[in-house]
Amino acid sequence: MADDSAGKARPPRVAVLGAGPGGYPAAFFAAERGFDVTLIDDRPNPGGVCLYDGCIPSKALLHAAELLHDAAEAGAMGLTFGEPEIDLDRLREWKDREVVGKMTSGLAQIATARKVKRVHGRGRFIDSRTLHVALDGEVTTVQFDYAIVATGSLPLIPEPLEIDSNRVWDSTIALRLPEVPERLLVIGGGYIGLEMATVYAALGSDVTVVEMTSSLLPGADADLTKVLDASIRERIEDVLLDTRVVELREGKDGVEAQLSSAHLDEARAYDRVLIATGRRPNSAALGLEATQAKVDERGFIEIDGQRRTSEPAIFAIGDVVGEPMLAHKATHEARVAVEAIADEPVVWAPAAIPAVVYTDPEVAWCGLTESQARVRQMEVEIVRYPWTASGRAATMGRPRGVTKLVVEPGTERVLGVGIVGRGAGELIAEGALAVEIGARLDDLRLTIHPHPTLSETLMEAAEAFFGLSPHYLGKRR
């Protein structure tokens, strides 16, 4: 507890800068502990980029894309639908009002119920105990005992690709669904680029994806991305790996992209270009230089294991402190920061942070990957269970998938899990739990899973390690 001017004990004043998936949970956690909480953000309701311009609207559009694809594939089952009619205005309205609008207004109600004070505007540190919040020329002063910076990230546009053209989009613009271009170039084969490529291809665009590395989803294991690559190539116009876009320029027939690779050096025209080459931390213009908090050369705020900056009263969480830039990582960091403010013995030390790419099929992984083990020269054993052996995958017409376990030799402890296939994002939670609690293969294989389900593939992968799977003859490598 802090002291007021009369020397009486009062609850700590906690200012939270940013109301995204790190900020609003931090505010709510702090309020539940009886702290005096002020949540600062320039949007009308809590939610941040994730709810307004990221995780949620993208998944809404991906669900629409999935429905279109499922309808197209139903013919194999003897179910034929007519050609779908896409009402772009209706789809956009459903996304904005029924999904985003309802969720953000719900968070506003929760903030009120938890007695979280909300100040609209952009906050800037004046010193280590004061924030100025500006909105439409008016400035509000917020005094605090502790502050939590959760200002997130922004789309990163490489300097050579910066041109003044409304034909060039970032992910924020693409999610607004301004139109469905006939020809769309997606620069970047990471999760943002591939998810948006999936959406626009389903809506009718001829999509080309350009990725500068030799594989889609850099960072994910190749055996998982191989399955996704095969599916993506069936749905979009072209995938160009090991290829760079060295220049964009306005042309008479759209935006001209100069493509360069070992086998390609030419300009191609597209109606719209989506640049999805990553995100950068939103740490500029926060006034951190007025405090002892430090920012590294990439713009990330430097923190310790409790998410505390070099300024003891200021904490930072989420995208603004570094990779992985994931909403659920930010939410967990929020809990750590609030518990540290409450002087509880806490440290950030997760064994597994699941990552999910919501393409079709989905790709998800957690813990140690095979490629990471190779780089670290760690000895591991690998077992894969193909979904061609899954009864549930067969009934869904979705045999294209793999469940993979990365195992510690000798102890048979699960170090990592990777899944590619329909619903991989839902399945990976069991893998994250297994890694987090140090589960052994016996824990997975002796846990009775319902049949027929895709969750069985985790159990059967563990069984396959010992050559005991009733549905698959393969063994570990």
C-alpha positions in Angstrom: 0.0 0.0 0.0 1.1 3.6 -0.7 0.6 6.6 1.5 -1.5 9.7 0.5 -0.7 13.2 1.5 -2.1 12.7 5.0 0.0 9.7 5.5 -2.9 7.2 5.3 -2.6 4.0 3.5 -4.2 3.8 0.1 -4.2 1.3 -2.7 -1.4 1.5 -5.2 -2.2 3.6 -8.3 -1.5 1.5 -11.4 -1.6 3.1 -14.8 -1.9 0.8 -17.8 -0.8 2.2 -21.1 -2.5 0.3 -23.9 -5.8 -1.7 -23.8 -4.9 -4.7 -25.9 -4.6 -8.4 -24.8 -1.8 -7.4 -22.5 -3.2 -4.1 -21.3 -6.8 -4.8 -20.4 -6.0 -8.1 -18.6 -3.4 -6.3 -16.6 -5.9 -3.6 -15.7 -8.5 -6.3 -14.7 -6.0 -8.4 -12.7 -4.8 -5.3 -10.9 -8.4 -4.1 -10.1 -9.2 -7.6 -8.7 -6.4 -7.1 -6.2 -7.9 -3.8 -5.0 -5.5 -1.5 -6.8 -6.6 1.9 -8.1 -6.4 1.3 -11.9 -6.4 3.7 -14.8 -6.5 2.2 -18.3 -5.3 4.5 -21.1 -6.0 3.9 -24.8 -7.0 5.9 -27.8 -9.7 3.5 -29.0 -13.4 3.8 -27.8 -13.3 0.4 -26.0 -10.7 -2.0 -24.8 -9.3 -4.6 -27.2 -6.3 -3.1 -28.9 -4.9 -4.3 -32.2 -5.8 -7.9 -31.5 -9.5 -7.2 -31.3 -9.8 -4.3 -33.7 -7.2 -5.0 -36.4 -5.6 -8.4 -35.8 -6.4 -11.7 -34.1 -10.2 -11.5 -34.0 -11.2 -9.9 -37.3 -8.7 -12.1 -39.2 -10.2 -15.2 -37.6 -13.7 -14.1 -38.5 -12.6 -13.7 -42.2 -10.8 -17.0 -42.0 -13.9 -18.7 -40.8 -15.8 -17.3 -43.8 -13.0 -18.6 -46.1 -13.2 -22.0 -44.4 -17.0 -22.2 -45.1 -16.4 -21.3 -48.8 -13.7 -24.0 -49.1 -15.8 -26.6 -47.3 -18.7 -26.0 -49.6 -16.5 -26.3 -52.6 -15.1 -29.6 -51.3 -18.5 -31.1 -50.4 -19.0 -32.4 -53.9 -16.6 -35.3 -53.1 -19.2 -36.4 -50.5 -22.1 -36.1 -53.0 -23.2 -32.7 -51.7 -23.4 -30.0 -54.3 -24.0 -26.4 -53.6 -24.6 -23.6 -56.0 -21.9 -21.0 -56.7 -21.6 -18.9 -53.6 -22.7 -15.3 -53.7 -20.4 -13.0 -51.7 -21.9 -9.9 -50.2 -18.8 -8.0 -49.2 -20.7 -5.3 -47.4 -22.6 -7.8 -45.4 -19.4 -9.8 -44.5 -17.7 -6.6 -43.5 -20.6 -5.5 -41.3 -20.8 -8.9 -39.6 -17.1 -8.8 -38.8 -17.2 -5.3 -37.5 -20.5 -5.3 -35.6 -21.3 -8.8 -34.6 -17.8 -9.9 -33.8 -15.5 -7.0 -33.1 -18.2 -4.6 -31.8 -19.8 -7.0 -29.4 -16.5 -8.2 -28.0 -15.0 -4.7 -27.4 -18.2 -3.4 -25.9 -18.3 -6.4 -23.6 -14.8 -5.5 -22.4 -15.9 -2.0 -21.7 -18.7 -3.3 -19.5 -16.2 -5.5 -17.6 -13.9 -2.6 -17.1 -16.8 -0.6 -15.6 -17.9 -3.5 -13.4 -14.3 -3.8 -12.1 -14.1 -0.1 -11.4 -11.3 0.5 -13.8 -11.0 4.1 -14.7 -10.6 4.7 -18.5 -8.8 7.7 -20.0 -9.0 8.1 -23.8 -6.0 9.4 -25.7 -2.3 8.8 -26.3 -0.2 8.6 -23.1 3.3 10.0 -22.7 5.6 9.8 -19.7 6.5 13.1 -18.2 8.6 11.5 -15.5 8.6 8.2 -13.6 5.4 9.0 -11.8 3.4 11.0 -14.3 1.7 10.5 -17.6 0.1 13.1 -19.9 -2.7 11.7 -22.0 -3.6 13.8 -25.1 -6.8 13.7 -27.0 -8.1 16.3 -29.5 -5.8 19.0 -28.1 -6.8 18.3 -24.4 -4.3 16.8 -22.0 -5.2 14.8 -18.9 -2.6 14.2 -16.2 -2.4 10.7 -14.7 -0.3 10.2 -11.5 0.7 6.6 -10.7 2.8 4.5 -8.3 3.3 1.8 -11.0 2.8 1.8 -14.7 2.5 -1.1 -17.2 3.3 -0.3 -20.8 1.3 -2.5 -23.2 1.3 -0.5 -26.4 1.7 -3.4 -28.7 3.2 -3.2 -32.2 2.6 -1.8 -35.7 3.0 -3.3 -39.2 6.6 -3.1 -40.4 7.1 -1.8 -44.0 10.7 -2.2 -45.2 12.1 1.1 -46.5 12.6 -0.1 -50.1 8.9 -1.0 -50.3 7.6 2.3 -49.0 5.6 4.1 -51.7 2.7 6.5 -51.5 -0.1 4.5 -53.0 -3.5 3.4 -51.9 -2.9 0.2 -53.8 -0.3 -0.9 -51.3 -1.8 -2.3 -48.1 -0.6 -3.4 -44.7 -2.4 -6.0 -42.6 -4.6 -3.4 -40.9 -6.0 -2.2 -44.3 -6.4 -5.7 -45.6 -8.5 -6.7 -42.6 -10.9 -3.9 -43.3 -11.8 -5.7 -46.5 -11.9 -2.6 -48.8 -12.3 -4.8 -51.9 -11.4 -8.1 -53.4 -8.7 -7.3 -56.0 -8.4 -9.5 -59.1 -4.6 -9.8 -58.6 -3.1 -9.6 -55.2 0.5 -9.9 -54.3 1.3 -10.9 -50.7 4.9 -10.0 -49.6 5.9 -12.3 -46.7 5.1 -16.0 -46.2 4.7 -15.7 -42.4 1.5 -16.2 -40.5 0.0 -12.8 -41.4 0.7 -13.1 -45.1 -0.5 -16.7 -45.3 -3.7 -16.0 -43.4 -4.6 -13.0 -45.5 -3.7 -15.0 -48.7 -6.1 -17.7 -47.5 -8.9 -15.2 -47.0 -8.5 -13.3 -50.3 -8.0 -16.4 -52.4 -11.3 -17.8 -51.0 -13.1 -14.6 -51.8 -11.9 -14.7 -55.4 -8.5 -13.0 -55.8 -5.7 -14.5 -57.8 -3.0 -14.4 -55.0 0.7 -14.7 -55.3 2.9 -15.1 -52.2 6.5 -14.1 -52.2 8.8 -15.3 -49.4 12.5 -14.5 -49.2 13.4 -17.7 -47.4 13.3 -21.2 -48.7 10.2 -22.2 -46.7 6.8 -20.8 -45.8 6.5 -20.0 -42.1 10.1 -19.5 -41.2 10.7 -20.9 -37.7 8.3 -23.8 -38.1 9.6 -27.3 -38.8 9.8 -28.2 -42.5 7.7 -31.4 -42.2 4.8 -29.3 -40.9 5.1 -26.5 -43.4 5.4 -29.1 -46.2 1.8 -30.1 -45.6 0.6 -26.5 -45.6 2.7 -25.6 -48.7 0.9 -28.4 -50.7 -2.5 -27.1 -49.7 -1.7 -23.4 -50.2 -0.4 -24.1 -53.7 -3.8 -25.7 -54.7 -5.7 -22.5 -53.7 -3.6 -19.6 -54.8 -2.0 -18.5 -58.1 1.6 -18.9 -57.2 4.1 -19.3 -54.3 7.6 -17.9 -54.9 10.2 -19.0 -52.4 13.8 -17.7 -52.1 12.4 -14.6 -53.8 12.7 -10.9 -52.9 10.6 -7.9 -53.9 13.3 -5.3 -54.4 11.1 -2.5 -55.5 7.4 -1.4 -55.8 6.3 1.3 -58.2 3.1 2.7 -59.6 2.3 1.6 -63.1 -0.5 2.0 -65.6 -1.7 -1.6 -65.0 -1.4 -1.5 -61.2 1.5 -1.8 -58.9 4.7 -3.1 -60.5 6.7 -5.4 -58.3 10.3 -6.1 -59.2 10.9 -9.7 -58.3 14.4 -11.2 -57.9 15.6 -14.7 -57.2 18.3 -17.0 -58.6 15.9 -17.9 -61.5 13.8 -14.8 -61.8 14.4 -11.1 -62.5 11.3 -9.4 -63.8 8.5 -6.9 -63.0 5.0 -8.1 -62.5 1.8 -6.0 -62.1 -0.8 -6.5 -59.4 -4.0 -4.6 -58.6 -3.1 -4.5 -54.9 0.0 -5.4 -52.8 -0.2 -6.5 -49.2 3.1 -6.1 -47.3 3.2 -8.6 -44.5 6.8 -8.7 -43.5 6.4 -8.4 -39.8 5.7 -5.9 -37.0 7.6 -3.4 -35.0 7.2 -2.4 -31.4 5.1 0.6 -30.7 7.6 2.2 -28.3 8.3 5.5 -29.9 6.8 8.8 -28.6 6.0 7.3 -25.2 8.4 9.6 -23.4 10.4 6.8 -22.0 13.5 9.0 -22.2 12.0 10.9 -19.3 12.4 7.8 -17.2 15.2 5.2 -16.6 13.5 2.7 -18.8 15.7 1.6 -21.7 14.9 0.7 -25.3 17.1 -1.5 -27.5 18.2 -0.9 -31.0 15.2 -2.6 -32.5 12.8 -0.5 -30.4 11.9 -3.2 -27.8 11.7 -2.1 -24.2 14.2 -3.9 -22.0 12.8 -5.8 -19.0 13.7 -8.4 -16.4 12.1 -11.6 -15.4 9.2 -9.8 -13.7 8.6 -7.6 -16.7 10.1 -4.6 -14.9 12.1 -2.0 -16.8 15.2 -0.3 -15.6 12.8 2.2 -14.0 11.5 0.3 -10.9 8.0 1.7 -11.1 7.5 0.9 -14.8 6.8 -2.5 -16.3 6.3 -3.5 -19.9 4.5 -6.5 -21.5 3.4 -7.9 -24.9 4.7 -7.1 -28.4 6.5 -4.0 -27.1 9.1 -6.1 -25.2 9.9 -8.7 -28.0 9.1 -12.0 -29.6 7.0 -13.9 -29.7 4.4 -11.3 -30.6 1.4 -13.3 -29.5 -1.7 -12.2 -27.7 -1.7 -15.0 -25.2 1.9 -14.4 -24.3 1.0 -10.8 -23.5 -1.9 -11.8 -21.3 0.3 -14.2 -19.3 2.9 -11.4 -18.9 0.2 -9.2 -17.6 -0.4 -11.6 -14.8 3.3 -11.7 -14.0 3.6 -7.9 -13.9 0.6 -7.4 -11.6 1.8 -10.2 -9.2 5.2 -8.5 -9.1 3.6 -5.2 -8.3 1.8 -7.0 -5.5 5.2 -8.1 -4.2 4.6 -11.8 -4.9 7.4 -14.2 -5.7 6.9 -14.5 -9.5 9.0 -14.8 -12.6 8.3 -15.2 -16.3 9.5 -18.7 -17.1 7.0 -20.6 -19.4 8.2 -23.8 -20.9 5.9 -23.6 -23.8 4.2 -20.8 -25.6 2.0 -22.2 -28.3 2.0 -20.6 -31.8 -0.9 -21.1 -34.2 -1.2 -20.2 -37.9 -4.9 -20.2 -38.8 -4.5 -21.3 -42.4 -6.2 -24.4 -43.9 -4.8 -26.7 -42.7 -3.8 -24.9 -39.5 -0.2 -25.2 -38.2 0.6 -25.2 -34.5 3.6 -25.9 -32.4 4.9 -25.4 -28.8 8.0 -26.1 -26.8 11.2 -27.3 -28.6 11.0 -27.7 -32.3 13.1 -30.2 -34.2 14.9 -27.4 -36.1 15.8 -25.7 -32.8 17.1 -29.0 -31.4 19.3 -29.3 -34.5 20.7 -25.8 -34.1 21.4 -26.4 -30.4 23.0 -29.8 -31.2 20.5 -31.4 -28.8 19.9 -35.1 -29.1 16.1 -35.7 -29.5 13.9 -38.5 -30.8 11.0 -37.7 -33.2 7.8 -39.5 -33.7 5.1 -38.5 -36.3 1.5 -39.8 -36.5 0.0 -39.2 -40.0 -3.6 -38.2 -40.1 -4.2 -40.7 -42.9 -4.4 -43.2 -40.0 -6.9 -41.1 -38.1 -10.5 -42.2 -38.3 -11.9 -38.8 -37.4 -9.8 -37.1 -40.1 -11.2 -39.6 -42.6 -14.8 -38.8 -41.6 -14.1 -35.1 -42.1 -12.4 -35.6 -45.4 -9.3 -34.1 -43.8 -6.6 -36.7 -44.0 -3.9 -34.1 -44.7 -2.3 -33.7 -41.4 0.5 -34.8 -39.0 0.9 -34.8 -35.2 4.6 -34.8 -34.1 6.3 -35.2 -30.8 9.8 -34.1 -29.9 11.0 -36.4 -27.2 14.0 -36.4 -24.8 15.9 -39.7 -25.1 16.0 -41.9 -22.0 13.5 -40.0 -20.0 10.9 -40.0 -22.8 9.8 -36.5 -21.7 7.8 -34.5 -24.2 9.9 -31.5 -25.1 7.9 -30.2 -28.0 4.7 -30.8 -30.0 3.9 -29.8 -33.6 0.6 -30.3 -35.4 -0.6 -29.5 -38.9 -4.2 -30.2 -39.8 -7.8 -29.0 -39.3 -8.2 -27.7 -35.8 -4.5 -27.8 -34.9 -4.9 -24.6 -32.9 -7.4 -26.3 -30.6 -5.3 -29.4 -30.2 -2.0 -27.7 -29.4 -3.2 -26.8 -25.9 -2.8 -30.4 -24.7 0.7 -30.4 -26.2 1.5 -27.1 -24.3 0.3 -28.7 -21.1 2.4 -31.8 -21.6 5.5 -29.7 -22.2 4.7 -27.3 -19.3 4.3 -30.1 -16.7 7.2 -32.2 -18.0 4.9 -35.0 -19.1 6.3 -38.3 -20.4 5.1 -40.3 -23.3 3.4 -42.7 -21.0 1.3 -39.8 -19.6 0.0 -39.2 -23.1 -0.5 -42.7 -24.2 -2.2 -43.9 -21.0 -4.6 -41.0 -20.9 -7.8 -42.2 -22.5 -8.8 -40.0 -25.4 -12.3 -40.1 -26.9 -12.8 -41.9 -30.2 -13.1 -40.9 -32.9 -11.4 -37.5 -32.4 -8.4 -35.6 -33.7 -7.1 -35.4 -30.1 -6.4 -39.1 -30.3 -3.5 -38.3 -32.6 -1.5 -37.1 -29.6 -2.2 -40.4 -27.8 -1.5 -42.5 -30.8 1.7 -40.6 -31.6 2.9 -41.5 -28.1 1.9 -45.1 -28.7 3.6 -45.1 -32.1 6.8 -44.2 -30.3 6.8 -47.6 -28.8 5.4 -49.3 -31.9 2.1 -49.9 -30.0 -0.3 -47.8 -32.1 -3.3 -50.0 -33.2 -3.7 -47.9 -36.4 -0.2 -47.1 -37.5 2.9 -49.2 -38.1 5.4 -46.4 -38.1 7.8 -45.9 -35.2 10.0 -43.2 -33.8 13.1 -41.8 -35.5 
